[in-house]
């Protein structure tokens, strides 16, 4: 997923969620918070506080400091708590660290995995009966008895090339897969992934800064056209440490994927999602854990691609395990379905011309599912609910006077929620509400914020633009301070354009440019973004998937033709037009500069994919097909194909330690520009990753570089 989101990561199907804010109790009537090192239970609606774990109990030794809590997890009976601390980064996430168990009855604190290297434990979790904890360390799965501390290896032989219980780079980056094992409900077995990366070629990143002699840092990285790492799904018996492997179909040459797997609501079966290599055929499969036999119960195909579903979790089992909830775009919109366990019967839960953006909560007792949608404005987001049996219509719960972007953390019973709201001119505010009546009970904070906000004082406007080809797109525009429509101003476009990101969102902070040192508005720039076809806006399947096999062409043409219409406004100086983006947005910047040099005069491309064949197979093939079948599409969509057309001023920025979009993209592009006699400016940041944030002074340096270049070649101010 070549989208740069600073300090933010998308986690799907990972049980190790970062404890930011709070987490609900199981009954949904209270929530836990980490308050200055104490774990506190907060009752609702009274907000009465009870310290459940005092930080004094989290001292490994009487004279030591208390553990620094990165996250915490309670056992199913709430009698023990697991503390995650001393964390280390693995690719995007701090998913390695140390774990400790505190018994709330005897107040004893024990470190898990004492014989393992420091900060090497991953995804530790209690068994459902609370007697054991399983975790991954150094590519193997272990189970530890809490009472006696006995550690039993459940897998052996794990290496960087044979991965048990977690995933390789590509699975983590593109499917959001990190935690790769699941306890059975009866605590007797663990189901897990094994990834065999032995035949995947390594990309060698060259570290030239951390020693006198450079050394290579290998990353198992299957590029587009290369087969993915083969997988196995195993079920290991805790008592015997014997694994029974599931029999799953795959193409012996092309291979396939299993991005989602869970226990199927019992102790004898697994349910998983199987995707073919092109990711345009999805099969939901049930596996018998004793025989290993698997069979498909629900098949779906798409002319473009099928996203790995994010709804294969325990809370989505309905009717006591007789049905489960699933998402599909097969009717043209992303909707929720309830599917019988054998796959023979299905019921459409959500109905209408709108997309279910995400599920917030399932209240089976009350008979409702809570979800986000925005039927009328794709830049916004609201909470809806509808009946689980499919007989109802979607009911908007977000208040009618609060137009913008809403976020909710809904309790497991759907009774309470923490509600956040903002729009482009209203700062974010937070409150507690009851549902479904949406009544506040700790201060009417959002309505207060809305009443104080003054839309007329904002220099941001949301707009729609229709191209000469009839494509209508959403966007926002930030006008200069003291804007004078009789004068002409320089224009800077911020782009992403690809299926992993939507820019035009009606939330506070829209229009900010974190790369610019100072105020673009005060300096006299017009700042704009527009979302083309192919961006993940809630506008239906056709909008999102029309870009299939056309990345680098359709998105670029939509952007250019949209800019062409916008630039007709008399106060825009067409001689001073710049464009910038990061990652996929960097690629778009290059393509716009090369394919439409008559429009864009200055470009700043950061961490860009210059050649689509260099990017990982899961992401690139999902949206572009297989190079073996349609190589010309990859050529047509790659910026280096058009580098010879550069006319304007280009600043290209890349980190040499980028494990996501590798530095060879920069050098391939540089070679092409040199071969065609094109002058440009390059800034490489030694040993920095995709976020270009590591190292003293890096962020400030990049911001100053960006600002100086923009001011030099796209001068600010009215004329």
C-alpha positions as CSV (number, residue, x, y, z in Angstrom):
1,X,0.0,0.0,0.0
2,X,2.2,2.8,-1.2
3,X,0.5,5.5,0.8
4,X,2.4,7.5,3.4
5,X,0.4,8.3,6.5
6,X,2.7,9.8,9.1
7,X,2.8,8.0,12.4
8,X,-0.4,6.2,11.6
9,X,-0.9,2.6,10.6
10,X,-3.8,0.6,9.4
11,X,-4.3,-2.6,11.4
12,X,-6.8,-5.2,10.2
13,X,-7.3,-8.4,12.0
14,X,-4.6,-7.8,14.6
15,X,-5.4,-8.6,18.2
16,X,-2.5,-6.3,19.4
17,X,-4.2,-3.0,19.0
18,X,-2.4,0.0,20.5
19,X,-4.0,1.2,23.7
20,X,-4.7,4.8,22.5
21,X,-7.6,6.3,24.4
22,X,-9.6,3.5,25.9
23,X,-11.0,0.0,25.5
24,X,-14.4,-1.3,26.4
25,X,-15.2,-3.8,29.1
26,X,-16.9,-7.0,27.8
27,X,-20.4,-6.0,29.0
28,X,-20.1,-2.5,27.4
29,X,-21.1,-0.7,30.6
30,X,-17.6,0.6,31.4
31,X,-14.3,1.2,29.7
32,X,-10.7,1.0,30.7
33,X,-8.1,3.7,30.4
34,X,-4.4,4.0,31.1
35,X,-4.1,7.1,33.4
36,X,-0.6,7.9,34.4
37,X,0.4,4.3,34.6
38,X,-2.8,3.1,36.4
39,X,-5.3,1.0,34.6
40,X,-8.7,2.6,35.5
41,X,-12.2,1.3,35.0
42,X,-14.7,4.1,34.2
43,X,-18.4,3.2,34.7
44,X,-21.1,4.7,32.5
45,X,-23.0,6.9,32.6
46,X,-21.7,8.0,36.0
47,X,-18.0,8.1,35.1
48,X,-17.2,6.7,38.5
49,X,-13.5,5.6,38.5
50,X,-12.0,2.5,40.0
51,X,-8.3,1.7,39.8
52,X,-8.1,-1.8,38.6
53,X,-4.3,-2.0,38.3
54,X,-2.3,0.5,40.3
55,X,1.1,1.2,38.8
56,X,2.7,0.3,42.0
57,X,1.8,-3.3,41.2
58,X,3.7,-3.1,37.9
59,X,7.1,-2.8,39.4
60,X,9.3,-5.8,38.4
61,X,11.3,-5.2,41.6
62,X,10.5,-3.1,44.7
63,X,13.1,-0.5,43.8
64,X,12.5,-0.3,40.0
65,X,10.2,1.9,38.0
66,X,6.7,0.7,37.1
67,X,6.4,-0.8,33.6
68,X,5.6,1.6,30.9
69,X,2.3,0.4,29.5
70,X,2.1,0.4,25.7
71,X,-1.0,-1.8,25.8
72,X,-2.9,-4.1,28.1
73,X,-5.3,-7.0,27.8
74,X,-7.6,-8.8,30.3
75,X,-8.1,-12.5,30.4
76,X,-11.7,-13.7,29.6
77,X,-12.5,-13.9,33.3
78,X,-10.9,-10.5,34.0
79,X,-8.8,-12.1,36.7
80,X,-5.4,-11.5,35.0
81,X,-4.0,-8.7,32.9
82,X,-1.4,-8.8,30.2
83,X,1.0,-5.8,30.0
84,X,2.8,-5.0,26.7
85,X,5.9,-2.9,27.2
86,X,9.5,-2.1,25.9
87,X,8.3,-2.2,22.3
88,X,10.3,-2.2,19.1
89,X,9.4,-1.4,15.6
90,X,9.0,-4.1,12.9
91,X,8.4,-2.4,9.5
92,X,5.5,-0.1,10.3
93,X,4.4,-1.2,13.8
94,X,5.9,-1.6,17.2
95,X,4.9,-5.2,17.2
96,X,7.8,-6.7,19.2
97,X,8.3,-6.1,22.9
98,X,8.1,-7.6,26.4
99,X,5.0,-9.0,28.1
100,X,4.2,-9.4,31.7
101,X,1.2,-11.0,33.5
102,X,-0.3,-9.6,36.6
103,X,-2.6,-11.9,38.6
104,X,-5.2,-9.6,40.1
105,X,-5.9,-12.0,43.0
106,X,-2.4,-12.5,44.4
107,X,-0.9,-9.4,42.9
108,X,2.0,-11.4,41.5
109,X,3.7,-9.9,38.4
110,X,5.5,-12.4,36.1
111,X,7.5,-11.7,33.0
112,X,6.8,-14.0,30.0
113,X,9.4,-15.5,27.8
114,X,12.3,-14.8,30.2
115,X,14.6,-17.1,28.1
116,X,13.8,-15.2,24.9
117,X,15.7,-12.2,23.7
118,X,14.7,-8.8,25.0
119,X,11.7,-7.2,23.1
120,X,11.3,-10.3,20.9
121,X,7.8,-11.4,21.9
122,X,5.0,-10.7,19.5
123,X,1.1,-10.8,19.7
124,X,1.0,-12.5,23.1
125,X,-2.6,-13.4,24.2
126,X,-4.3,-15.3,26.9
127,X,-5.9,-18.7,26.2
128,X,-9.7,-18.4,26.5
129,X,-9.5,-20.3,29.8
130,X,-6.9,-17.8,31.1
131,X,-4.4,-20.5,32.1
132,X,-1.8,-19.9,29.3
133,X,-0.4,-17.3,27.1
134,X,0.8,-17.9,23.5
135,X,3.2,-15.7,21.6
136,X,5.7,-15.6,18.7
137,X,9.4,-15.1,19.2
138,X,12.0,-15.3,16.5
139,X,9.6,-16.8,14.0
140,X,8.2,-19.6,16.2
141,X,5.1,-19.9,18.3
142,X,5.4,-20.7,22.0
143,X,2.9,-21.3,24.8
144,X,3.7,-20.5,28.4
145,X,1.9,-21.9,31.4
146,X,1.1,-19.0,33.7
147,X,1.1,-21.0,36.9
148,X,4.5,-22.7,36.5
149,X,6.2,-20.7,33.8
150,X,6.8,-23.7,31.6
151,X,7.5,-22.6,28.0
152,X,6.6,-25.1,25.2
153,X,7.6,-24.5,21.6
154,X,4.7,-25.3,19.3
155,X,6.7,-24.8,16.2
156,X,10.4,-25.2,15.4
157,X,12.7,-24.3,12.6
158,X,11.4,-20.8,12.2
159,X,13.7,-18.3,10.4
160,X,13.5,-15.1,8.4
161,X,12.6,-17.3,5.5
162,X,10.2,-19.7,7.3
163,X,7.8,-17.7,9.3
164,X,5.4,-19.2,11.9
165,X,2.6,-17.2,13.5
166,X,3.3,-13.9,11.7
167,X,3.9,-12.7,8.2
168,X,6.4,-11.5,5.6
169,X,6.7,-7.8,4.5
170,X,4.1,-8.0,1.7
171,X,1.3,-9.7,3.8
172,X,1.8,-7.1,6.5
173,X,1.9,-4.1,4.2
174,X,-0.9,-5.0,1.8
175,X,-3.3,-7.2,3.8
176,X,-2.8,-5.7,7.2
177,X,-1.7,-9.1,8.5
178,X,0.6,-9.1,11.5
179,X,-0.8,-11.4,14.1
180,X,-0.8,-14.9,12.6
181,X,-2.2,-17.3,15.1
182,X,-5.6,-17.9,16.8
183,X,-6.5,-19.8,20.0
184,X,-9.4,-22.3,19.7
185,X,-12.4,-21.5,21.9
186,X,-11.6,-24.5,24.2
187,X,-7.9,-23.4,24.7
188,X,-6.7,-26.8,23.4
189,X,-5.4,-25.8,19.9
190,X,-3.9,-22.9,18.0
191,X,-4.5,-22.3,14.3
192,X,-1.7,-20.4,12.6
193,X,-0.2,-19.3,9.3
194,X,3.2,-20.5,8.1
195,X,4.8,-18.4,5.4
196,X,7.6,-19.9,3.3
197,X,9.7,-17.0,1.9
198,X,12.6,-19.2,0.9
199,X,12.1,-18.7,-2.8
200,X,11.2,-15.0,-2.6
201,X,14.0,-12.8,-3.8
202,X,15.5,-10.3,-1.4
203,X,15.8,-6.7,-2.1
204,X,19.1,-5.5,-0.7
205,X,18.9,-2.1,0.9
206,X,22.4,-0.7,1.3
207,X,23.1,0.8,4.7
208,X,26.0,3.2,4.2
209,X,25.7,5.2,7.5
210,X,25.9,2.9,10.4
211,X,29.4,1.5,10.0
212,X,32.6,2.3,8.1
213,X,31.9,-0.4,5.6
214,X,28.4,-0.4,4.0
215,X,26.3,-3.5,4.5
216,X,23.2,-5.0,2.9
217,X,19.9,-5.2,4.6
218,X,17.8,-7.9,2.9
219,X,14.0,-7.7,2.6
220,X,12.0,-10.6,1.3
221,X,10.1,-8.6,-1.3
222,X,8.1,-10.3,-4.1
223,X,7.8,-7.6,-6.9
224,X,5.1,-7.5,-9.5
225,X,5.3,-10.6,-11.7
226,X,7.0,-12.6,-9.0
227,X,5.1,-15.4,-7.2
228,X,4.2,-14.7,-3.6
229,X,5.4,-16.6,-0.6
230,X,3.6,-20.0,-0.3
231,X,1.5,-20.3,2.9
232,X,0.2,-23.1,5.0
233,X,-2.5,-23.1,7.6
234,X,-1.8,-25.4,10.5
235,X,-3.6,-26.4,13.7
236,X,-1.2,-27.3,16.5
237,X,-2.3,-29.3,19.5
238,X,-1.2,-27.7,22.8
239,X,-0.7,-30.9,24.6
240,X,1.4,-32.7,21.9
241,X,2.8,-29.7,19.9
242,X,1.8,-31.7,16.8
243,X,0.6,-29.7,13.8
244,X,-2.1,-30.8,11.4
245,X,-2.0,-29.0,8.1
246,X,-5.1,-27.9,6.3
247,X,-5.5,-29.0,2.7
248,X,-6.1,-25.8,0.7
249,X,-6.2,-25.3,-3.1
250,X,-3.5,-23.2,-4.8
251,X,-2.0,-22.7,-8.2
252,X,1.4,-24.5,-8.1
253,X,2.9,-21.7,-10.3
254,X,1.0,-18.5,-9.6
255,X,0.3,-19.4,-5.9
256,X,-2.6,-17.8,-4.0
257,X,-3.4,-15.9,-0.7
258,X,-5.2,-16.5,2.5
259,X,-5.4,-13.1,4.1
260,X,-8.2,-13.9,6.7
261,X,-8.6,-16.9,9.0
262,X,-10.5,-17.5,12.2
263,X,-12.0,-20.3,14.2
264,X,-15.5,-20.9,12.8
265,X,-17.4,-20.4,16.0
266,X,-16.5,-23.9,17.4
267,X,-13.5,-26.0,18.2
268,X,-13.5,-28.2,15.1
269,X,-13.5,-25.9,12.1
270,X,-11.7,-22.9,10.7
271,X,-13.2,-20.3,8.3
272,X,-10.9,-18.5,6.0
273,X,-10.8,-16.3,2.9
274,X,-8.9,-17.7,-0.1
275,X,-7.9,-15.3,-2.9
276,X,-6.4,-16.3,-6.2
277,X,-3.2,-14.7,-7.4
278,X,-5.0,-12.0,-9.4
279,X,-7.3,-11.3,-6.4
280,X,-10.4,-11.4,-8.5
281,X,-11.8,-14.6,-7.1
282,X,-12.6,-15.0,-3.4
283,X,-13.7,-18.2,-1.8
284,X,-14.9,-18.4,1.8
285,X,-13.8,-21.9,3.0
286,X,-14.5,-24.1,6.0
287,X,-11.7,-26.4,7.1
288,X,-12.1,-29.5,9.3
289,X,-9.2,-29.2,11.8
290,X,-9.0,-33.0,12.3
291,X,-9.0,-34.2,8.7
292,X,-7.6,-31.0,7.2
293,X,-10.3,-31.2,4.5
294,X,-11.5,-27.8,3.2
295,X,-14.5,-26.8,1.0
296,X,-15.7,-23.6,-0.4
297,X,-19.0,-22.4,0.9
298,X,-19.2,-19.0,-0.8
299,X,-17.6,-17.8,-4.0
300,X,-17.4,-14.4,-5.5
301,X,-15.7,-13.0,-8.6
302,X,-15.1,-9.5,-9.9
303,X,-13.9,-8.2,-13.3
304,X,-11.4,-6.1,-11.4
305,X,-10.4,-7.2,-7.9
306,X,-11.9,-8.2,-4.6
307,X,-10.7,-6.5,-1.4
308,X,-9.7,-8.8,1.4
309,X,-12.7,-8.6,3.7
310,X,-12.3,-7.2,7.2
311,X,-15.3,-8.9,8.7
312,X,-14.2,-12.4,9.5
313,X,-14.1,-12.1,13.2
314,X,-15.9,-13.7,16.2
315,X,-18.2,-10.7,16.7
316,X,-19.6,-11.3,13.2
317,X,-21.0,-14.7,13.9
318,X,-24.7,-14.6,14.2
319,X,-27.5,-17.0,15.3
320,X,-25.1,-18.9,17.6
321,X,-22.7,-19.7,14.8
322,X,-25.3,-20.6,12.2
323,X,-24.6,-17.5,10.2
324,X,-21.9,-14.9,9.7
325,X,-21.7,-11.4,8.3
326,X,-19.8,-10.6,5.1
327,X,-19.1,-7.6,2.9
328,X,-19.5,-7.6,-0.9
329,X,-19.7,-5.1,-3.8
330,X,-21.5,-7.5,-6.1
331,X,-24.5,-5.3,-6.5
332,X,-22.4,-2.3,-7.3
333,X,-22.2,-1.0,-3.7
334,X,-20.3,-2.3,-0.7
335,X,-23.0,-3.9,1.4
336,X,-23.4,-6.3,4.3
337,X,-24.8,-9.8,3.9
338,X,-25.6,-12.5,6.4
339,X,-24.6,-15.9,5.1
340,X,-25.6,-19.3,6.4
341,X,-22.8,-21.5,7.6
342,X,-23.1,-23.8,4.6
343,X,-23.1,-20.8,2.2
344,X,-26.4,-21.8,0.7
345,X,-28.5,-18.9,2.0
346,X,-27.8,-15.2,2.1
347,X,-29.6,-12.1,3.2
348,X,-28.8,-8.6,2.1
349,X,-28.7,-6.6,5.3
350,X,-28.0,-3.1,4.0
351,X,-30.0,-1.9,1.0
352,X,-29.7,1.1,-1.2
353,X,-27.3,3.2,-3.4
354,X,-24.7,3.8,-0.7
355,X,-21.5,2.1,0.5
356,X,-21.0,0.6,4.0
357,X,-17.8,2.3,4.8
358,X,-17.1,0.3,8.0
359,X,-18.9,-1.6,10.7
360,X,-18.9,0.0,14.1
361,X,-20.7,-2.5,16.2
362,X,-23.1,-5.5,16.1
363,X,-25.9,-5.7,18.7
364,X,-27.4,-9.1,18.0
365,X,-29.5,-9.0,21.1
366,X,-31.1,-5.8,20.0
367,X,-31.1,-6.9,16.4
368,X,-29.1,-4.1,14.9
369,X,-25.8,-3.5,13.1
370,X,-24.1,0.0,13.4
371,X,-22.1,1.2,10.5
372,X,-20.7,4.3,8.7
373,X,-22.1,5.6,5.5
374,X,-22.5,8.8,3.6
375,X,-25.2,8.4,0.9
376,X,-25.3,12.1,-0.2
377,X,-21.7,13.4,0.2
378,X,-18.7,11.3,-0.3
379,X,-16.4,13.7,1.6
380,X,-18.3,13.1,4.9
381,X,-19.1,10.2,7.2
382,X,-22.1,9.4,9.5
383,X,-23.2,6.7,11.8
384,X,-26.2,4.6,10.7
385,X,-27.9,1.5,11.9
386,X,-30.2,-1.0,10.3
387,X,-31.9,-4.3,11.3
388,X,-29.7,-7.4,11.2
389,X,-32.4,-9.4,9.5
390,X,-32.4,-7.2,6.5
391,X,-36.0,-6.0,6.9
392,X,-35.2,-2.4,7.8
393,X,-33.9,0.7,6.1
394,X,-30.8,2.5,7.1
395,X,-31.4,5.0,9.9
396,X,-29.0,7.9,10.4
397,X,-28.1,8.3,14.0
398,X,-25.6,11.2,13.6
399,X,-27.6,14.5,14.2
400,X,-28.8,16.3,11.1
401,X,-27.2,19.6,12.2
402,X,-23.8,18.1,12.3
403,X,-22.6,17.9,8.7
404,X,-19.1,16.6,8.4
405,X,-17.1,13.6,9.6
406,X,-18.2,11.6,12.6
407,X,-16.3,8.9,14.5
408,X,-17.7,6.6,17.2
409,X,-16.4,4.0,19.5
410,X,-19.6,2.0,20.1
411,X,-19.9,-0.3,23.2
412,X,-20.3,-4.0,22.5
413,X,-24.0,-3.7,23.3
414,X,-24.6,-0.6,21.3
415,X,-25.8,1.3,24.3
416,X,-23.0,3.9,24.7
417,X,-20.5,5.5,22.4
418,X,-17.7,8.0,22.5
419,X,-18.5,10.4,19.7
420,X,-16.1,12.7,17.8
421,X,-17.0,15.2,15.2
422,X,-15.4,17.8,13.0
423,X,-15.7,19.4,9.6
424,X,-13.4,21.7,7.7
425,X,-14.3,24.8,9.7
426,X,-15.3,23.2,13.1
427,X,-12.4,21.9,15.3
428,X,-12.7,18.3,16.5
429,X,-14.8,17.8,19.7
430,X,-15.7,14.8,21.7
431,X,-18.5,13.7,23.9
432,X,-20.3,10.6,25.2
433,X,-23.7,9.7,23.9
434,X,-26.3,7.0,24.4
435,X,-27.6,5.1,21.3
436,X,-29.7,5.0,19.3
437,X,-31.2,8.3,20.6
438,X,-27.8,10.0,20.4
439,X,-28.3,11.9,23.7
440,X,-25.2,13.3,25.4
441,X,-24.6,12.7,29.0
442,X,-21.4,14.5,29.8
443,X,-21.9,17.9,28.2
444,X,-23.2,18.8,24.7
445,X,-19.7,19.3,23.4
446,X,-20.3,18.8,19.7
447,X,-23.3,21.1,19.4
448,X,-21.4,23.7,21.4
449,X,-18.5,23.4,19.0
450,X,-20.8,23.6,16.0
451,X,-22.6,26.7,17.4
452,X,-19.2,28.5,17.9
453,X,-17.8,27.7,14.5
454,X,-18.0,30.4,11.9
455,X,-18.0,29.0,8.3
456,X,-17.7,32.5,6.9
457,X,-14.2,32.9,8.5
458,X,-12.8,29.8,6.8
459,X,-10.7,30.3,3.7
460,X,-11.4,26.7,2.7
461,X,-14.2,25.7,0.3
462,X,-15.3,22.3,-0.9
463,X,-16.3,22.1,-4.5
464,X,-17.1,19.7,-7.4
465,X,-15.5,19.9,-10.8
466,X,-16.7,18.2,-13.9
467,X,-14.2,17.4,-16.7
468,X,-14.8,17.7,-20.4
469,X,-15.3,13.9,-20.3
470,X,-18.1,14.2,-17.8
471,X,-16.2,12.9,-14.8
472,X,-17.3,14.8,-11.6
473,X,-14.9,14.9,-8.8
474,X,-14.9,16.3,-5.2
475,X,-12.2,18.6,-4.0
476,X,-11.2,21.3,-1.5
477,X,-9.5,24.6,-2.1
478,X,-7.7,26.9,0.3
479,X,-7.7,30.5,-0.8
480,X,-5.0,33.0,0.3
481,X,-5.5,35.3,3.2
482,X,-7.1,38.6,2.1
483,X,-8.0,37.0,-1.2
484,X,-8.6,39.5,-4.0
485,X,-10.4,37.9,-7.0
486,X,-9.2,40.6,-9.3
487,X,-5.6,39.4,-8.9
488,X,-3.9,36.2,-9.9
489,X,-2.4,33.7,-7.5
490,X,-0.1,30.6,-7.8
491,X,-1.8,27.2,-7.5
492,X,-0.4,24.2,-5.8
493,X,-2.1,20.8,-6.2
494,X,-1.8,18.1,-3.6
495,X,-2.3,14.6,-5.1
496,X,-2.5,11.0,-4.2
497,X,-4.9,9.6,-6.9
498,X,-4.6,5.8,-6.2
499,X,-6.9,3.2,-4.6
500,X,-5.3,3.4,-1.2
501,X,-6.2,7.0,-0.3
502,X,-8.9,9.7,-0.5
503,X,-7.8,13.3,0.1
504,X,-11.0,15.3,-0.1
505,X,-12.5,14.7,3.3
506,X,-14.6,17.2,5.2
507,X,-12.8,17.1,8.5
508,X,-10.8,19.7,10.5
509,X,-7.3,20.0,9.1
510,X,-8.4,19.7,5.5
511,X,-6.2,22.0,3.5
512,X,-3.2,21.9,5.9
513,X,0.2,21.2,4.3
514,X,2.5,19.8,6.9
515,X,5.5,20.1,4.5
516,X,5.3,23.8,4.1
517,X,7.2,25.9,6.7
518,X,4.8,28.8,7.4
519,X,1.4,29.6,6.1
520,X,0.7,28.9,2.4
521,X,-2.5,31.1,2.7
522,X,-0.6,34.0,4.3
523,X,2.1,33.7,1.6
524,X,-0.5,33.9,-1.2
525,X,-0.9,30.4,-2.5
526,X,-4.1,28.7,-3.6
527,X,-3.9,25.1,-2.4
528,X,-6.1,22.4,-4.0
529,X,-6.8,18.7,-3.9
530,X,-9.3,16.7,-6.0
531,X,-10.1,13.0,-5.9
532,X,-10.3,11.2,-9.2
533,X,-11.9,7.9,-10.2
534,X,-10.1,5.0,-8.5
535,X,-9.7,6.7,-5.1
536,X,-11.6,4.8,-2.3
537,X,-14.4,7.3,-2.0
538,X,-17.8,5.9,-1.0
539,X,-19.2,6.4,-4.5
540,X,-19.9,2.7,-5.5
541,X,-17.9,-0.1,-7.1
542,X,-17.7,1.4,-10.5
543,X,-16.0,4.6,-9.2
544,X,-13.4,2.7,-7.3
545,X,-12.7,-0.1,-9.8
546,X,-12.8,1.7,-13.1
547,X,-9.1,2.3,-12.6
548,X,-8.3,-1.4,-13.0
549,X,-5.2,-1.8,-15.2
550,X,-5.2,2.0,-15.7
551,X,-3.1,3.3,-12.8
552,X,-0.9,6.0,-14.3
553,X,-3.3,6.8,-17.0
554,X,-7.0,7.2,-15.9
555,X,-6.1,8.8,-12.5
556,X,-3.6,11.1,-14.2
557,X,-6.0,12.1,-17.0
558,X,-8.8,12.8,-14.4
559,X,-6.5,15.0,-12.4
560,X,-5.2,16.9,-15.4
561,X,-8.6,17.5,-16.9
562,X,-9.9,18.5,-13.5
563,X,-7.1,21.0,-13.1
564,X,-7.7,22.3,-16.6
565,X,-11.3,23.2,-15.6
566,X,-10.3,24.7,-12.2
567,X,-7.6,26.8,-13.8
568,X,-10.2,28.6,-15.9
569,X,-11.0,30.7,-12.9
570,X,-9.7,34.2,-13.6
571,X,-7.8,34.5,-10.3
572,X,-5.5,31.5,-11.0
573,X,-2.1,32.1,-12.5
574,X,-1.6,29.3,-15.1
575,X,2.1,30.3,-15.3
576,X,2.6,29.3,-11.7
577,X,1.1,25.8,-11.2
578,X,2.8,23.3,-9.0
579,X,1.9,19.7,-7.9
580,X,3.3,17.5,-5.1
581,X,2.6,14.2,-3.5
582,X,4.2,11.4,-1.5
583,X,4.4,7.7,-2.3
584,X,1.6,7.0,-4.8
585,X,1.1,10.8,-4.8
586,X,4.8,11.1,-5.8
587,X,4.2,8.8,-8.7
588,X,1.2,10.9,-9.7
589,X,3.3,14.0,-9.5
590,X,5.8,12.5,-11.9
591,X,3.1,11.4,-14.3
592,X,1.4,14.8,-14.2
593,X,4.7,16.6,-14.8
594,X,5.6,14.2,-17.7
595,X,2.3,13.7,-19.3
596,X,0.8,17.2,-18.9
597,X,3.8,19.5,-18.9
598,X,1.6,22.3,-20.4
599,X,-0.4,22.4,-17.1
600,X,2.1,21.6,-14.3
601,X,5.2,23.8,-14.2
602,X,6.7,22.7,-10.9
603,X,6.6,19.3,-9.2
604,X,7.9,17.9,-5.9
605,X,7.7,14.1,-5.9
606,X,8.6,12.2,-2.7
607,X,9.2,8.4,-2.4
608,X,7.6,7.8,-5.8
609,X,7.2,4.5,-7.7
610,X,8.9,5.3,-11.0
611,X,8.5,1.8,-12.5
612,X,5.4,-0.2,-11.5
613,X,7.4,-3.5,-12.0
614,X,9.4,-2.6,-8.9
615,X,6.5,-2.5,-6.5
616,X,5.2,-5.5,-4.5
617,X,3.0,-8.1,-6.2
618,X,0.0,-8.1,-3.8
619,X,-0.7,-4.4,-4.3
620,X,0.4,-3.8,-7.9
621,X,-1.2,-7.0,-9.3
622,X,-4.4,-6.3,-7.4
623,X,-4.9,-3.1,-9.4
624,X,-3.0,-3.8,-12.6
625,X,-3.2,-7.6,-13.3
626,X,-0.2,-9.8,-13.9
627,X,2.7,-8.5,-15.9
628,X,2.9,-11.9,-17.6
629,X,-0.5,-11.2,-19.1
630,X,-0.6,-7.5,-19.7
631,X,2.9,-6.1,-19.5
632,X,2.1,-3.1,-21.7
633,X,-0.3,-1.8,-19.0
634,X,2.6,-1.7,-16.6
635,X,4.8,0.2,-19.1
636,X,2.0,2.6,-20.0
637,X,1.3,3.4,-16.3
638,X,4.9,3.9,-15.2
639,X,6.3,7.5,-14.9
640,X,9.7,6.5,-16.4
641,X,7.9,5.8,-19.7
642,X,7.2,9.5,-20.0
643,X,10.3,11.0,-18.3
644,X,11.5,12.3,-21.7
645,X,8.7,14.8,-21.7
646,X,9.8,16.8,-18.6
647,X,9.7,20.5,-19.3
648,X,9.2,22.1,-15.9
649,X,11.1,22.2,-12.6
650,X,11.2,18.8,-10.7
651,X,12.4,18.1,-7.2
652,X,12.7,14.4,-6.5
653,X,13.1,13.1,-2.9
654,X,13.7,9.6,-1.7
655,X,15.1,7.7,1.3
656,X,17.8,5.2,0.5
657,X,16.5,2.9,3.2
658,X,12.9,2.8,1.9
659,X,11.7,-0.8,2.3
660,X,8.3,0.0,0.8
661,X,9.1,2.0,-2.4
662,X,12.7,1.0,-3.0
663,X,15.4,3.5,-3.8
664,X,16.0,1.8,-7.2
665,X,12.9,3.6,-8.3
666,X,14.9,6.8,-7.9
667,X,17.9,5.6,-9.8
668,X,15.9,4.1,-12.6
669,X,14.1,7.5,-13.0
670,X,17.4,9.4,-12.7
671,X,18.9,7.3,-15.5
672,X,15.9,8.0,-17.8
673,X,16.0,11.7,-17.1
674,X,19.8,11.8,-17.7
675,X,19.5,9.9,-21.0
676,X,17.0,12.4,-22.2
677,X,19.0,15.5,-21.1
678,X,16.5,16.6,-18.5
679,X,17.7,18.7,-15.6
680,X,16.1,18.2,-12.2
681,X,17.0,18.4,-8.5
682,X,17.5,15.3,-6.4
683,X,17.6,14.9,-2.6
684,X,18.3,11.5,-1.3
685,X,18.1,10.9,2.5
686,X,20.6,8.3,3.6
687,X,19.2,5.2,5.3
688,X,15.7,6.8,5.8
689,X,12.6,4.7,5.3
690,X,9.4,5.5,3.4
691,X,8.4,8.1,5.9
692,X,11.7,10.0,5.8
693,X,11.5,10.8,9.5
694,X,14.5,9.0,11.1
695,X,17.6,10.9,12.1
696,X,18.2,14.2,13.8
697,X,16.8,17.2,11.9
698,X,15.4,15.1,9.0
699,X,11.8,16.4,9.1
700,X,12.8,20.0,9.5
701,X,15.3,19.7,6.7
702,X,12.8,18.2,4.3
703,X,10.2,20.8,5.1
704,X,12.7,23.6,4.5
705,X,13.8,21.9,1.2
706,X,10.2,21.6,0.1
707,X,9.3,25.2,1.0
708,X,12.4,26.8,-0.6
709,X,11.9,24.9,-3.8
710,X,8.3,25.8,-4.1
711,X,9.0,29.4,-3.3
712,X,11.8,29.5,-5.9
713,X,10.0,27.9,-8.8
714,X,6.4,28.7,-8.0
715,X,6.8,32.1,-6.4
716,X,4.1,33.0,-3.9
717,X,1.8,36.1,-3.8
718,X,-0.7,37.9,-5.9
719,X,0.1,39.6,-9.2
